[in-house]
Amino acid sequence: MNCMNDNDLAQIGANFTDFEGTSSAEAAQYIEANLTTGNVVFSGAKPKHFPELHFMDGESMHYIIIEQFMNKQHAIISDIKNIVSKTYEADFVLQVIHDSHYPLFSLHRKDIQITPEIKNEFRNRARLFILHNEDNSSLFDHALDIVKMLPHSTLEAAKPLFYSLGQVFIMLSGSRYVFSCYMELQPVPAYVVDLLRHCSNQAETIKNIIIKKEIEMKNKNINRPLRIDQLIEKLEMLRDYERLTLLALKKELANE
């Protein structure tokens, strides 16, 4: 059973164009031209530039939507959850994009055609995926194994472990939140949405703890082992809530 992939995006007419320039002037022109034609513009940005993203690794890559852009004046950006339609100086946004080496791309929204047949196909596929999902929590078991390795690892050995863990819970937090927004529009009881939001919030909490533990490890006294009790507890709690949420989704979808 497959989730949405590149073929699905092609099926609905979703086309993307990468930015190929190397200067802020070219980036400004690219953004303005795409917004004028109705395209959606995305850019990578380092969280260190935004107080709203203080809980993230400052040097990691976080993607934002540029909703409006007027060169030499202002820009409105959003990441849906933490930065929502907020206005910044246009030069500041260009500097952020420059600092991330211009990870710009656009989605050609006008080309997208989602027919009722495609909606039903995707919805039925998602429904079957959930109903037949016999999740054995292997993802969380593997994450717990990695966490238990951290106190016995050198800083250099721990860096990729922290990065992998962080990426997992960034994706979990975002995907559960977006899915909760979708389910909020469906004829399902509110408790299902509440469970998804709780899973999203718990995943974000775990991600924040992971970042703090990495900082702690960088600054720790060599005679003081890294404490991971809280992280293990939160992981086990989220694993249980994920199981409960899956059961709730199966129950409601089976009744359709």
N, C-alpha and C positions, 0 to 999 in steps of 0.2 A: 504494500500500500504506500503510495508516494504522496508527499505534500506538494505544495505549489512549487513549480520549477520554471526554468527558462522557457520551456515549450508552452506552458500555461500563459506566461506573459506575452509570448508571441501570438497566442491564440486570441487574446483580447486586443491586440494591436498596440501593446506597450513598447515604445521605442525609446532608446536612450542615446544621448549624444554627450561624449566626454569633452571637456575643455582641453584644448591643446596649446594654449598660450603659456607665456612665462613671465608676464608682468601684470601689475595691478591695473594698468590702463586697459590691457586686453581683457582682464577679468571683469572689469566694470562694463565694458562694451558687451561681453558675452552675457552677463547677467541681465542687463537692460534689454538686449535684443530678444532673449528667450522669454522674459516676462511679458514683453510687448506682444509677442505672438501667442501668449497663453500657455506657455510651457511652465512646468514646475521645476524650480532650480534648487538643487541640493549642494551642500558643501560640507566637507569634513572640517572640524575645528578642534583645537586643543582646549579641554575644559579649564585649564589654568587661566584663561582669559575672562571667564564668566563666574562671578560670585555664586550664581545659582547652581553651579556644577562643582562646588567646593568638595563634595564628597567623592568625586571621581579622581582617578589618576590624572594629574594635570597634563601629562605628556601623551596620554592616550588619544585615540581618534573618536570624536563624537560627531554624529551627523545632524545637521540642521537644515531647515527649509528656509530659503530666502523668499519671503512673501511679497516684499516690495523693496525697490531700490531706486534711489535718485542720486546719481553721482554727485559728489561734493556736498550732499545734503544729508539724507538719512536713509536708513534701511530698517525694515521690519523683519525679524527672524523668529523662528519657532522650532522647538523640538517636540512639540505636542504636550509634553508632560511637565518639564522643569522650566522651560522658557516658552511662554505662550504669547505670540504676537507682540513682542517687545521691540521698542524702537531704539536704535543705536545710531551713532554717527556713521555715515557711509565709509569714511576713511578708516574708522576703527574696524569695521567688518572686513574691508579689503586687507588690512594689516593682519588680521586673524587668518584669513585665507592664505595670504603670502607665507605666514609662519608655518602653515601646514603643507606648503608646497603645492598649492592650487588643486586640491582634490574636488574639483567642480564637475558636476554633470547635470543634465536636464532630462526630464521626462516629457515626451510629446503628448500632452493630455488630449488634444483634439483628435488624435488618431485612435484613441481607445473606444472600442465598441463592445459593450457588455450587454448581450441580448438576454432575454428571460431564460432561454435555453442554456446559455453558459452559466448564468446564476444558479440554476437548478442543478446543473452538472457539478459545479464546484461545491455547492451546499451538500449535495448527496454524497460526494466523495469525502468531505469533511465529517459528515455524520457517520459514515461507515468506518472511517479511520478511528473515530472516538469509540464507537460501539465495539470494534474488534481490537482495541488497544489493551493488551494484557501486560501493562507496564509492571516490570519487576523491580523498579526503583534502582536499576543498575547505575544510572547516572549519579544518583546521590551516594550510593555505596562507593563508587569510584572517587567521588569528591571527598568523601570521608577518609578514604585511604590516603589521598593526597595530603589532606589536612594533617593527618597523624604523622606524616613524614616530615612536616615542617620543623618541629623542634629539634630534629636530628640532622637537619640539612645546613650546609654553609649558605651564606647569603647568595653567592653566585649560583649555587644549585637550586636555591629556593625561588629565584627571580622568575624563571619560566613557569614554575608551579603557581606562584601568585598570579601571574598573567593569565594562565589558563583558567584558573578558578574565577578570576574577575570577569573574564569574557563570558563564561557560562552563566553567571548570575546577572550580568547586564542583559543578556538575551532572554533569560527567564523572566526577569522583571518587566522588560518591554513587551514581550510576547503575551504575557498574562494580562497586562494592562490593556493592550490593543484588543485582545479577544474579549475582555470584559466589556469594552465599549460596544463591540459588535453584539454580544449577547444581551446587552441592555436594550437593544432595539428588537429583540426577538420575544415571542410569547412564552417566556420562561419565568419561574418564580424569582423574586429578588435575591433569594439566598444564594443562587448560583453565581450571580454577578458579585455578590459580597465575598464568596469564597475565592473567586478569581482575583479580585482586588487584594484580598488578604495575601494570597500567594505572591502577587506582584510586590506588595509592600515588604513581605518577609524576604524575598529574593534581593530587594534593594538594600535592606538592612544587612544581610549577609555580605553583599558586595562591599558595603561601607566598612564592615568589620575586617574584611580581607585587606582593604587598603590600609586600615589602621595597624593591622598586624604586620604588614610589610614595612611600614614606617617604624614600628616598634622594633622590628628585627634589625633594621639598619642602625638604630640608635641604642640597641640593648647592651647591657653589661654582659660580657662573655660568661660570667659565672651565674647568670640568671636565665633559666630556660624559658622559652616562649610559651606562654599560657594559651591553650587552645580550647579550654573547657566550654567557654561561651559559644565559640564558633561551632563546635560539635553539637551542642544543645540546639542551636538555631537550625543547623542543617537537618537534624533528626526531626525537629518540629515541622519544618517545611516539607520534608519527605512525607510525613503523615498527612499534612494538609493537601498535598498534591494528590495523594491516594484518595482522600475524601472528596476532593473536587472532581476527580475523574469518575468516581462512583456516582456523584450527583449529576454530572453531565450525561452519563449513560442512562441513568434513571429517567431523566427528563426527555432525552432524545428517543428512548425506547417507547415512550408514551405518545410520540407524535403520530 
